[in-house]
């Protein structure tokens, strides 16, 4: 687990991971909201309310554009 603040590169990778179709994104913890959180250098923020979260799983910060593109050209559930 890593705690905010995050670098610009980590924020880009976290937001890319949030949109990855094979995972469930972090969502707002306020009752009834449930919106997907958006990463910022100071942590996650809900776009609809004041909910924040200051941590992420470290592997999420390693989800680079290259890895995302690789998964989009091959179904990872099908293997090699």
WODALIN-V603528 format. One record per helix or strand of 2 or more residues. SS is the DSSP state (hx for helix, st for strand). FROM is the first residue (numbers start at 1). TO is the last residue. If there is no record, write none. Layout:
ss | from | to
SS | FROM | TO
SS | FROM | TO
This chain:
ss | from | to
st | 2 | 3
hx | 8 | 18
st | 36 | 40
st | 43 | 46
st | 52 | 53
st | 55 | 56
hx | 58 | 62
hx | 65 | 73
